[in-house]
Amino acid sequence: MRQRRTGPAELGRVMAVSISLNVAGFPLGSVIAGGLVIHSVAATFAAAGIAAGLGALAVWAIPAEG
């Protein structure tokens, strides 16, 4: 979607920022999950489900092309 919606002149910059944010999210997610799993495995899975749902809502909120 990023490649389709980004102009060719800015594509490299947009992809670099996107990849940087994705890579930064891995350690952050590990810290959060590590802190939660100590207390409750079920809470860890619930938090993962909520995060996935919020991600789906964010994608759904992106305006359609056209």
PyMOL Python script that loads the backbone (N, CA, C, O; Angstrom):
from pymol import cmd

cmd.read_pdbstr("""\
ATOM      1  N   MET A   1       0.829  -1.171   0.000  1.00  0.00           N
ATOM      2  CA  MET A   1       0.000   0.000   0.000  1.00  0.00           C
ATOM      3  C   MET A   1       0.885   1.251   0.000  1.00  0.00           C
ATOM      4  O   MET A   1       0.583   2.228  -0.685  1.00  0.00           O
ATOM      5  N   ARG A   2       1.974   1.217   0.766  1.00  0.00           N
ATOM      6  CA  ARG A   2       2.856   2.384   0.793  1.00  0.00           C
ATOM      7  C   ARG A   2       3.417   2.672  -0.587  1.00  0.00           C
ATOM      8  O   ARG A   2       3.518   3.829  -0.993  1.00  0.00           O
ATOM      9  N   GLN A   3       3.780   1.626  -1.303  1.00  0.00           N
ATOM     10  CA  GLN A   3       4.370   1.821  -2.621  1.00  0.00           C
ATOM     11  C   GLN A   3       3.361   2.381  -3.612  1.00  0.00           C
ATOM     12  O   GLN A   3       3.723   3.171  -4.483  1.00  0.00           O
ATOM     13  N   ARG A   4       2.110   1.984  -3.491  1.00  0.00           N
ATOM     14  CA  ARG A   4       1.084   2.474  -4.410  1.00  0.00           C
ATOM     15  C   ARG A   4       0.682   3.911  -4.110  1.00  0.00           C
ATOM     16  O   ARG A   4       0.351   4.667  -5.023  1.00  0.00           O
ATOM     17  N   ARG A   5       0.709   4.294  -2.832  1.00  0.00           N
ATOM     18  CA  ARG A   5       0.197   5.605  -2.441  1.00  0.00           C
ATOM     19  C   ARG A   5       1.270   6.672  -2.311  1.00  0.00           C
ATOM     20  O   ARG A   5       0.956   7.835  -2.059  1.00  0.00           O
ATOM     21  N   THR A   6       2.535   6.295  -2.478  1.00  0.00           N
ATOM     22  CA  THR A   6       3.638   7.243  -2.324  1.00  0.00           C
ATOM     23  C   THR A   6       4.218   7.565  -3.687  1.00  0.00           C
ATOM     24  O   THR A   6       4.424   6.679  -4.516  1.00  0.00           O
ATOM     25  N   GLY A   7       4.477   8.835  -3.906  1.00  0.00           N
ATOM     26  CA  GLY A   7       5.085   9.259  -5.161  1.00  0.00           C
ATOM     27  C   GLY A   7       6.507   8.719  -5.302  1.00  0.00           C
ATOM     28  O   GLY A   7       7.185   8.484  -4.302  1.00  0.00           O
ATOM     29  N   PRO A   8       6.955   8.523  -6.534  1.00  0.00           N
ATOM     30  CA  PRO A   8       8.288   7.962  -6.755  1.00  0.00           C
ATOM     31  C   PRO A   8       9.412   8.791  -6.123  1.00  0.00           C
ATOM     32  O   PRO A   8      10.424   8.234  -5.698  1.00  0.00           O
ATOM     33  N   ALA A   9       9.243  10.095  -6.060  1.00  0.00           N
ATOM     34  CA  ALA A   9      10.293  10.948  -5.503  1.00  0.00           C
ATOM     35  C   ALA A   9      10.474  10.742  -3.998  1.00  0.00           C
ATOM     36  O   ALA A   9      11.575  10.936  -3.483  1.00  0.00           O
ATOM     37  N   GLU A  10       9.419  10.355  -3.288  1.00  0.00           N
ATOM     38  CA  GLU A  10       9.497  10.188  -1.832  1.00  0.00           C
ATOM     39  C   GLU A  10       9.531   8.733  -1.390  1.00  0.00           C
ATOM     40  O   GLU A  10       9.632   8.468  -0.192  1.00  0.00           O
ATOM     41  N   LEU A  11       9.449   7.784  -2.313  1.00  0.00           N
ATOM     42  CA  LEU A  11       9.304   6.390  -1.935  1.00  0.00           C
ATOM     43  C   LEU A  11      10.461   5.878  -1.078  1.00  0.00           C
ATOM     44  O   LEU A  11      10.229   5.174  -0.095  1.00  0.00           O
ATOM     45  N   GLY A  12      11.678   6.210  -1.426  1.00  0.00           N
ATOM     46  CA  GLY A  12      12.828   5.757  -0.642  1.00  0.00           C
ATOM     47  C   GLY A  12      12.782   6.255   0.782  1.00  0.00           C
ATOM     48  O   GLY A  12      13.045   5.501   1.719  1.00  0.00           O
ATOM     49  N   ARG A  13      12.452   7.511   0.948  1.00  0.00           N
ATOM     50  CA  ARG A  13      12.371   8.105   2.283  1.00  0.00           C
ATOM     51  C   ARG A  13      11.246   7.476   3.100  1.00  0.00           C
ATOM     52  O   ARG A  13      11.431   7.158   4.275  1.00  0.00           O
ATOM     53  N   VAL A  14      10.092   7.299   2.485  1.00  0.00           N
ATOM     54  CA  VAL A  14       8.952   6.703   3.186  1.00  0.00           C
ATOM     55  C   VAL A  14       9.253   5.271   3.594  1.00  0.00           C
ATOM     56  O   VAL A  14       8.930   4.872   4.713  1.00  0.00           O
ATOM     57  N   MET A  15       9.860   4.497   2.723  1.00  0.00           N
ATOM     58  CA  MET A  15      10.175   3.108   3.046  1.00  0.00           C
ATOM     59  C   MET A  15      11.235   3.024   4.147  1.00  0.00           C
ATOM     60  O   MET A  15      11.164   2.145   5.006  1.00  0.00           O
ATOM     61  N   ALA A  16      12.217   3.932   4.127  1.00  0.00           N
ATOM     62  CA  ALA A  16      13.251   3.927   5.170  1.00  0.00           C
ATOM     63  C   ALA A  16      12.640   4.204   6.540  1.00  0.00           C
ATOM     64  O   ALA A  16      12.986   3.542   7.518  1.00  0.00           O
ATOM     65  N   VAL A  17      11.744   5.168   6.614  1.00  0.00           N
ATOM     66  CA  VAL A  17      11.084   5.478   7.886  1.00  0.00           C
ATOM     67  C   VAL A  17      10.206   4.313   8.320  1.00  0.00           C
ATOM     68  O   VAL A  17      10.202   3.942   9.493  1.00  0.00           O
ATOM     69  N   SER A  18       9.468   3.739   7.391  1.00  0.00           N
ATOM     70  CA  SER A  18       8.591   2.615   7.700  1.00  0.00           C
ATOM     71  C   SER A  18       9.380   1.421   8.243  1.00  0.00           C
ATOM     72  O   SER A  18       9.004   0.832   9.256  1.00  0.00           O
ATOM     73  N   ILE A  19      10.457   1.073   7.577  1.00  0.00           N
ATOM     74  CA  ILE A  19      11.269  -0.062   8.013  1.00  0.00           C
ATOM     75  C   ILE A  19      11.893   0.232   9.368  1.00  0.00           C
ATOM     76  O   ILE A  19      11.962  -0.655  10.219  1.00  0.00           O
ATOM     77  N   SER A  20      12.352   1.468   9.585  1.00  0.00           N
ATOM     78  CA  SER A  20      12.939   1.834  10.881  1.00  0.00           C
ATOM     79  C   SER A  20      11.921   1.683  12.009  1.00  0.00           C
ATOM     80  O   SER A  20      12.258   1.168  13.075  1.00  0.00           O
ATOM     81  N   LEU A  21      10.695   2.119  11.794  1.00  0.00           N
ATOM     82  CA  LEU A  21       9.656   1.976  12.817  1.00  0.00           C
ATOM     83  C   LEU A  21       9.310   0.513  13.062  1.00  0.00           C
ATOM     84  O   LEU A  21       9.084   0.110  14.203  1.00  0.00           O
ATOM     85  N   ASN A  22       9.266  -0.286  11.993  1.00  0.00           N
ATOM     86  CA  ASN A  22       8.983  -1.707  12.157  1.00  0.00           C
ATOM     87  C   ASN A  22      10.078  -2.395  12.968  1.00  0.00           C
ATOM     88  O   ASN A  22       9.786  -3.189  13.862  1.00  0.00           O
ATOM     89  N   VAL A  23      11.321  -2.095  12.660  1.00  0.00           N
ATOM     90  CA  VAL A  23      12.443  -2.718  13.372  1.00  0.00           C
ATOM     91  C   VAL A  23      12.477  -2.251  14.824  1.00  0.00           C
ATOM     92  O   VAL A  23      12.818  -3.035  15.711  1.00  0.00           O
ATOM     93  N   ALA A  24      12.135  -1.004  15.082  1.00  0.00           N
ATOM     94  CA  ALA A  24      12.119  -0.492  16.460  1.00  0.00           C
ATOM     95  C   ALA A  24      10.996  -1.115  17.275  1.00  0.00           C
ATOM     96  O   ALA A  24      11.079  -1.178  18.501  1.00  0.00           O
ATOM     97  N   GLY A  25       9.956  -1.569  16.609  1.00  0.00           N
ATOM     98  CA  GLY A  25       8.828  -2.161  17.314  1.00  0.00           C
ATOM     99  C   GLY A  25       9.124  -3.526  17.910  1.00  0.00           C
ATOM    100  O   GLY A  25       8.484  -3.916  18.887  1.00  0.00           O
ATOM    101  N   PHE A  26      10.070  -4.258  17.355  1.00  0.00           N
ATOM    102  CA  PHE A  26      10.379  -5.594  17.875  1.00  0.00           C
ATOM    103  C   PHE A  26      10.888  -5.552  19.312  1.00  0.00           C
ATOM    104  O   PHE A  26      10.337  -6.260  20.154  1.00  0.00           O
ATOM    105  N   PRO A  27      11.913  -4.758  19.640  1.00  0.00           N
ATOM    106  CA  PRO A  27      12.360  -4.738  21.035  1.00  0.00           C
ATOM    107  C   PRO A  27      11.312  -4.146  21.972  1.00  0.00           C
ATOM    108  O   PRO A  27      11.188  -4.581  23.117  1.00  0.00           O
ATOM    109  N   LEU A  28      10.565  -3.169  21.500  1.00  0.00           N
ATOM    110  CA  LEU A  28       9.521  -2.579  22.331  1.00  0.00           C
ATOM    111  C   LEU A  28       8.449  -3.622  22.654  1.00  0.00           C
ATOM    112  O   LEU A  28       8.010  -3.726  23.799  1.00  0.00           O
ATOM    113  N   GLY A  29       8.035  -4.381  21.664  1.00  0.00           N
ATOM    114  CA  GLY A  29       7.057  -5.445  21.889  1.00  0.00           C
ATOM    115  C   GLY A  29       7.591  -6.524  22.817  1.00  0.00           C
ATOM    116  O   GLY A  29       6.847  -7.074  23.629  1.00  0.00           O
ATOM    117  N   SER A  30       8.876  -6.829  22.699  1.00  0.00           N
ATOM    118  CA  SER A  30       9.478  -7.829  23.579  1.00  0.00           C
ATOM    119  C   SER A  30       9.500  -7.370  25.028  1.00  0.00           C
ATOM    120  O   SER A  30       9.253  -8.163  25.937  1.00  0.00           O
ATOM    121  N   VAL A  31       9.794  -6.095  25.247  1.00  0.00           N
ATOM    122  CA  VAL A  31       9.801  -5.557  26.612  1.00  0.00           C
ATOM    123  C   VAL A  31       8.399  -5.606  27.215  1.00  0.00           C
ATOM    124  O   VAL A  31       8.221  -6.021  28.360  1.00  0.00           O
ATOM    125  N   ILE A  32       7.419  -5.186  26.444  1.00  0.00           N
ATOM    126  CA  ILE A  32       6.037  -5.187  26.937  1.00  0.00           C
ATOM    127  C   ILE A  32       5.567  -6.615  27.207  1.00  0.00           C
ATOM    128  O   ILE A  32       5.001  -6.892  28.264  1.00  0.00           O
ATOM    129  N   ALA A  33       5.800  -7.518  26.259  1.00  0.00           N
ATOM    130  CA  ALA A  33       5.363  -8.903  26.437  1.00  0.00           C
ATOM    131  C   ALA A  33       6.114  -9.568  27.587  1.00  0.00           C
ATOM    132  O   ALA A  33       5.525 -10.339  28.344  1.00  0.00           O
ATOM    133  N   GLY A  34       7.399  -9.279  27.725  1.00  0.00           N
ATOM    134  CA  GLY A  34       8.170  -9.858  28.821  1.00  0.00           C
ATOM    135  C   GLY A  34       7.655  -9.428  30.177  1.00  0.00           C
ATOM    136  O   GLY A  34       7.595 -10.225  31.112  1.00  0.00           O
ATOM    137  N   GLY A  35       7.282  -8.159  30.279  1.00  0.00           N
ATOM    138  CA  GLY A  35       6.723  -7.667  31.536  1.00  0.00           C
ATOM    139  C   GLY A  35       5.363  -8.259  31.841  1.00  0.00           C
ATOM    140  O   GLY A  35       5.034  -8.516  32.998  1.00  0.00           O
ATOM    141  N   LEU A  36       4.566  -8.477  30.790  1.00  0.00           N
ATOM    142  CA  LEU A  36       3.227  -9.031  30.996  1.00  0.00           C
ATOM    143  C   LEU A  36       3.249 -10.532  31.292  1.00  0.00           C
ATOM    144  O   LEU A  36       2.489 -11.010  32.133  1.00  0.00           O
ATOM    145  N   VAL A  37       4.111 -11.267  30.606  1.00  0.00           N
ATOM    146  CA  VAL A  37       4.099 -12.719  30.742  1.00  0.00           C
ATOM    147  C   VAL A  37       4.518 -13.159  32.142  1.00  0.00           C
ATOM    148  O   VAL A  37       4.163 -14.254  32.578  1.00  0.00           O
ATOM    149  N   ILE A  38       5.266 -12.318  32.845  1.00  0.00           N
ATOM    150  CA  ILE A  38       5.638 -12.632  34.229  1.00  0.00           C
ATOM    151  C   ILE A  38       4.386 -12.735  35.101  1.00  0.00           C
ATOM    152  O   ILE A  38       4.315 -13.560  36.011  1.00  0.00           O
ATOM    153  N   HIS A  39       3.412 -11.891  34.809  1.00  0.00           N
ATOM    154  CA  HIS A  39       2.194 -11.849  35.615  1.00  0.00           C
ATOM    155  C   HIS A  39       1.118 -12.807  35.111  1.00  0.00           C
ATOM    156  O   HIS A  39       0.463 -13.484  35.903  1.00  0.00           O
ATOM    157  N   SER A  40       0.937 -12.861  33.785  1.00  0.00           N
ATOM    158  CA  SER A  40      -0.146 -13.686  33.261  1.00  0.00           C
ATOM    159  C   SER A  40       0.059 -13.938  31.768  1.00  0.00           C
ATOM    160  O   SER A  40       0.187 -13.002  30.979  1.00  0.00           O
ATOM    161  N   VAL A  41       0.087 -15.191  31.403  1.00  0.00           N
ATOM    162  CA  VAL A  41       0.198 -15.549  29.988  1.00  0.00           C
ATOM    163  C   VAL A  41      -1.078 -15.134  29.252  1.00  0.00           C
ATOM    164  O   VAL A  41      -1.025 -14.664  28.116  1.00  0.00           O
ATOM    165  N   ALA A  42      -2.212 -15.312  29.907  1.00  0.00           N
ATOM    166  CA  ALA A  42      -3.482 -14.935  29.283  1.00  0.00           C
ATOM    167  C   ALA A  42      -3.536 -13.432  29.008  1.00  0.00           C
ATOM    168  O   ALA A  42      -4.029 -13.013  27.961  1.00  0.00           O
ATOM    169  N   ALA A  43      -3.038 -12.626  29.932  1.00  0.00           N
ATOM    170  CA  ALA A  43      -3.015 -11.173  29.722  1.00  0.00           C
ATOM    171  C   ALA A  43      -2.090 -10.799  28.566  1.00  0.00           C
ATOM    172  O   ALA A  43      -2.362  -9.856  27.824  1.00  0.00           O
ATOM    173  N   THR A  44      -1.005 -11.539  28.423  1.00  0.00           N
ATOM    174  CA  THR A  44      -0.078 -11.289  27.317  1.00  0.00           C
ATOM    175  C   THR A  44      -0.767 -11.542  25.984  1.00  0.00           C
ATOM    176  O   THR A  44      -0.649 -10.740  25.057  1.00  0.00           O
ATOM    177  N   PHE A  45      -1.491 -12.666  25.886  1.00  0.00           N
ATOM    178  CA  PHE A  45      -2.208 -12.964  24.642  1.00  0.00           C
ATOM    179  C   PHE A  45      -3.354 -11.974  24.412  1.00  0.00           C
ATOM    180  O   PHE A  45      -3.637 -11.612  23.270  1.00  0.00           O
ATOM    181  N   ALA A  46      -4.003 -11.542  25.472  1.00  0.00           N
ATOM    182  CA  ALA A  46      -5.076 -10.552  25.333  1.00  0.00           C
ATOM    183  C   ALA A  46      -4.515  -9.229  24.815  1.00  0.00           C
ATOM    184  O   ALA A  46      -5.116  -8.593  23.949  1.00  0.00           O
ATOM    185  N   ALA A  47      -3.368  -8.818  25.342  1.00  0.00           N
ATOM    186  CA  ALA A  47      -2.738  -7.578  24.884  1.00  0.00           C
ATOM    187  C   ALA A  47      -2.325  -7.690  23.419  1.00  0.00           C
ATOM    188  O   ALA A  47      -2.458  -6.731  22.658  1.00  0.00           O
ATOM    189  N   ALA A  48      -1.821  -8.866  23.023  1.00  0.00           N
ATOM    190  CA  ALA A  48      -1.456  -9.079  21.615  1.00  0.00           C
ATOM    191  C   ALA A  48      -2.688  -8.999  20.720  1.00  0.00           C
ATOM    192  O   ALA A  48      -2.633  -8.430  19.630  1.00  0.00           O
ATOM    193  N   GLY A  49      -3.797  -9.570  21.183  1.00  0.00           N
ATOM    194  CA  GLY A  49      -5.035  -9.500  20.410  1.00  0.00           C
ATOM    195  C   GLY A  49      -5.555  -8.080  20.279  1.00  0.00           C
ATOM    196  O   GLY A  49      -6.029  -7.681  19.215  1.00  0.00           O
ATOM    197  N   ILE A  50      -5.467  -7.324  21.353  1.00  0.00           N
ATOM    198  CA  ILE A  50      -5.901  -5.921  21.314  1.00  0.00           C
ATOM    199  C   ILE A  50      -5.018  -5.122  20.360  1.00  0.00           C
ATOM    200  O   ILE A  50      -5.517  -4.311  19.580  1.00  0.00           O
ATOM    201  N   ALA A  51      -3.708  -5.351  20.422  1.00  0.00           N
ATOM    202  CA  ALA A  51      -2.787  -4.641  19.519  1.00  0.00           C
ATOM    203  C   ALA A  51      -3.083  -4.981  18.060  1.00  0.00           C
ATOM    204  O   ALA A  51      -3.055  -4.102  17.199  1.00  0.00           O
ATOM    205  N   ALA A  52      -3.365  -6.255  17.781  1.00  0.00           N
ATOM    206  CA  ALA A  52      -3.702  -6.661  16.417  1.00  0.00           C
ATOM    207  C   ALA A  52      -5.006  -6.008  15.960  1.00  0.00           C
ATOM    208  O   ALA A  52      -5.120  -5.568  14.815  1.00  0.00           O
ATOM    209  N   GLY A  53      -5.978  -5.948  16.850  1.00  0.00           N
ATOM    210  CA  GLY A  53      -7.244  -5.294  16.518  1.00  0.00           C
ATOM    211  C   GLY A  53      -7.073  -3.810  16.244  1.00  0.00           C
ATOM    212  O   GLY A  53      -7.672  -3.273  15.313  1.00  0.00           O
ATOM    213  N   LEU A  54      -6.255  -3.148  17.055  1.00  0.00           N
ATOM    214  CA  LEU A  54      -5.995  -1.723  16.823  1.00  0.00           C
ATOM    215  C   LEU A  54      -5.270  -1.506  15.497  1.00  0.00           C
ATOM    216  O   LEU A  54      -5.529  -0.530  14.793  1.00  0.00           O
ATOM    217  N   GLY A  55      -4.369  -2.412  15.165  1.00  0.00           N
ATOM    218  CA  GLY A  55      -3.690  -2.326  13.873  1.00  0.00           C
ATOM    219  C   GLY A  55      -4.663  -2.492  12.717  1.00  0.00           C
ATOM    220  O   GLY A  55      -4.578  -1.779  11.717  1.00  0.00           O
ATOM    221  N   ALA A  56      -5.586  -3.435  12.859  1.00  0.00           N
ATOM    222  CA  ALA A  56      -6.596  -3.632  11.814  1.00  0.00           C
ATOM    223  C   ALA A  56      -7.489  -2.405  11.666  1.00  0.00           C
ATOM    224  O   ALA A  56      -7.823  -2.006  10.550  1.00  0.00           O
ATOM    225  N   LEU A  57      -7.872  -1.809  12.787  1.00  0.00           N
ATOM    226  CA  LEU A  57      -8.681  -0.579  12.716  1.00  0.00           C
ATOM    227  C   LEU A  57      -7.918   0.561  12.051  1.00  0.00           C
ATOM    228  O   LEU A  57      -8.492   1.339  11.290  1.00  0.00           O
ATOM    229  N   ALA A  58      -6.634   0.657  12.339  1.00  0.00           N
ATOM    230  CA  ALA A  58      -5.826   1.711  11.725  1.00  0.00           C
ATOM    231  C   ALA A  58      -5.754   1.539  10.217  1.00  0.00           C
ATOM    232  O   ALA A  58      -5.835   2.520   9.477  1.00  0.00           O
ATOM    233  N   VAL A  59      -5.603   0.297   9.752  1.00  0.00           N
ATOM    234  CA  VAL A  59      -5.568   0.039   8.314  1.00  0.00           C
ATOM    235  C   VAL A  59      -6.926   0.323   7.705  1.00  0.00           C
ATOM    236  O   VAL A  59      -7.002   0.894   6.617  1.00  0.00           O
ATOM    237  N   TRP A  60      -7.996  -0.058   8.376  1.00  0.00           N
ATOM    238  CA  TRP A  60      -9.347   0.179   7.884  1.00  0.00           C
ATOM    239  C   TRP A  60      -9.635   1.678   7.745  1.00  0.00           C
ATOM    240  O   TRP A  60     -10.395   2.089   6.868  1.00  0.00           O
ATOM    241  N   ALA A  61      -9.031   2.484   8.606  1.00  0.00           N
ATOM    242  CA  ALA A  61      -9.291   3.925   8.593  1.00  0.00           C
ATOM    243  C   ALA A  61      -8.560   4.665   7.483  1.00  0.00           C
ATOM    244  O   ALA A  61      -8.826   5.844   7.249  1.00  0.00           O
ATOM    245  N   ILE A  62      -7.639   3.989   6.793  1.00  0.00           N
ATOM    246  CA  ILE A  62      -6.924   4.642   5.695  1.00  0.00           C
ATOM    247  C   ILE A  62      -7.906   4.884   4.560  1.00  0.00           C
ATOM    248  O   ILE A  62      -8.614   3.969   4.140  1.00  0.00           O
ATOM    249  N   PRO A  63      -7.951   6.112   4.066  1.00  0.00           N
ATOM    250  CA  PRO A  63      -8.909   6.408   2.984  1.00  0.00           C
ATOM    251  C   PRO A  63      -8.626   5.576   1.740  1.00  0.00           C
ATOM    252  O   PRO A  63      -7.472   5.315   1.400  1.00  0.00           O
ATOM    253  N   ALA A  64      -9.687   5.168   1.073  1.00  0.00           N
ATOM    254  CA  ALA A  64      -9.563   4.385  -0.154  1.00  0.00           C
ATOM    255  C   ALA A  64      -9.076   5.253  -1.299  1.00  0.00           C
ATOM    256  O   ALA A  64      -9.317   6.460  -1.333  1.00  0.00           O
ATOM    257  N   GLU A  65      -8.389   4.619  -2.233  1.00  0.00           N
ATOM    258  CA  GLU A  65      -7.942   5.345  -3.416  1.00  0.00           C
ATOM    259  C   GLU A  65      -9.148   5.681  -4.293  1.00  0.00           C
ATOM    260  O   GLU A  65     -10.167   4.990  -4.311  1.00  0.00           O
ATOM    261  N   GLY A  66      -8.970   6.757  -4.998  1.00  0.00           N
ATOM    262  CA  GLY A  66     -10.011   7.051  -5.967  1.00  0.00           C
ATOM    263  C   GLY A  66     -10.657   8.291  -5.699  1.00  0.00           C
ATOM    264  O   GLY A  66     -11.565   8.685  -6.431  1.00  0.00           O
TER     265      GLY A  66
END
""", "prot")
cmd.dss("prot")
cmd.show_as("cartoon", "prot")
cmd.util.cbc("prot")
cmd.orient("prot")
